[in-house]
Amino acid sequence: MQAYVYKSLRKADTYVYLAARDDFARLPEPLRTQLGSLQFVLEMALTPERRLAREDAAVVRENLAVRGFHLQFPPTVEDPMREDWGTDA
């Protein structure tokens, strides 16, 4: 299965995977409005062996097959003050 990846120019670190290149009609109108302009960044083959850095490739393949798109949100940022800094304070 081929996937076509686009980044949102309005929402940082937000990506849309499409099953067909430039098939933006698959995206619901409210989502298209929120994302703004999308810029093509990558075409890839999503095979069962394929590993992705931030997403589960099986979930992406399923969403592409069922919906025609998959949305990747930015990673959540954890509060650095929650880390154990090795002090007894």
C-alpha positions in Angstrom: 0.0 0.0 0.0 1.3 3.4 -0.9 1.0 6.4 1.4 1.4 10.0 0.5 2.4 12.3 3.4 1.6 16.0 3.7 2.5 18.4 6.5 0.1 21.1 7.7 1.5 24.6 7.2 -0.8 25.9 9.9 -0.4 23.2 12.6 3.2 22.5 13.6 4.2 18.8 13.5 0.9 17.7 12.2 0.9 15.3 9.2 -1.8 13.8 7.0 -1.3 10.4 5.3 -3.4 9.9 2.2 -4.1 6.7 0.3 -4.2 8.5 -3.0 -1.9 11.5 -3.9 -3.6 14.8 -3.6 -7.0 13.2 -2.7 -7.9 16.0 -0.2 -11.6 15.4 -0.8 -11.3 12.4 1.6 -10.6 14.9 4.5 -13.7 16.2 6.3 -14.2 19.9 5.6 -13.7 21.0 9.3 -10.4 19.1 9.4 -9.2 20.7 6.1 -10.1 24.1 7.5 -8.1 23.5 10.7 -5.0 22.1 8.9 -4.9 24.9 6.3 -2.6 24.4 3.4 -0.9 21.0 3.1 2.6 20.5 1.6 3.6 17.2 0.1 6.7 15.8 1.9 6.9 12.0 1.2 5.7 9.0 -0.7 6.2 5.6 0.9 5.3 2.0 0.7 3.5 0.9 3.8 4.3 -2.8 4.0 3.5 -5.0 7.1 7.3 -4.9 7.9 7.5 -1.1 7.7 8.2 0.7 11.0 7.3 4.3 11.5 9.0 6.6 14.0 5.8 8.0 15.7 2.9 5.9 14.4 1.9 2.3 14.3 2.1 1.3 10.7 -0.7 -1.2 11.0 -3.0 1.5 12.3 -2.0 3.9 9.5 -2.7 1.1 6.9 -6.1 0.4 8.4 -7.1 4.1 8.5 -6.0 4.5 4.9 -8.0 1.5 3.8 -11.1 2.5 5.7 -11.1 6.3 5.6 -8.6 7.1 2.9 -6.5 9.2 5.3 -4.6 9.1 8.7 -3.8 12.1 10.8 -0.6 12.3 12.8 -0.6 14.8 15.7 2.5 16.3 17.3 4.0 14.3 20.2 2.9 15.4 23.6 5.4 17.4 25.5 5.9 16.2 29.1 6.5 18.7 31.9 10.4 18.6 32.4 9.9 19.5 36.1 8.4 16.1 36.7 11.6 14.3 35.9 13.8 12.9 38.7 16.8 15.1 38.8 18.6 12.9 41.2 18.3 15.3 44.2 16.8 14.6 47.6 15.0 18.0 47.6 
